[in-house]
Amino acid sequence: MTAEEARNSRYSAEDEKPGHHNTFNLLVIDYLHDIERSIRQVMHYTDATVYSLKDLCNRKDIVNEIIRLLKEAGFKVVAEENCNIELDMEWYDLFITWKK
């Protein structure tokens, strides 16, 4: 793949809004499935996990929706914001617990 192919296949900012090409919803669901797999791997040994969303840098809208859905499912979620000012990047690490 060339850089040109990667640039041309990128969804536009308009397409990434909720309801457009369902890109927003697909990203949210993909991350929720990854988080669920991560929880299933450790749930027999612990009652909490950390999930980093480094590859979702500068997409606070998607992170907020992931957090909302996890809380709706009964998890307690705390998001720690991380920044790299030099690269103009912001990402979140989610601290998720299912302990009562």
Long-range contacts (C-beta under 8 A, 24 or more apart in sequence): 24-61, 24-62, 24-65, 27-56, 27-59, 27-62, 28-62, 28-65, 28-66, 28-69, 31-56, 31-62, 31-66, 32-66, 32-69, 32-70, 35-66, 35-70, 35-94, 35-96, 39-96, 39-98, 43-98, 47-97, 47-98, 47-99, 48-95, 48-96, 48-97, 48-98, 48-99, 49-96, 49-97, 50-93, 50-94, 50-95, 50-96, 51-93, 51-94, 51-96, 52-91, 52-92, 52-93, 52-94, 53-91, 53-92, 53-93, 53-94, 54-91, 55-91, 56-91, 56-92, 57-89, 57-90, 57-91, 58-88, 58-89, 58-90, 58-91, 60-90, 60-92, 63-92, 66-94, 67-94, 70-94, 70-96, 74-98
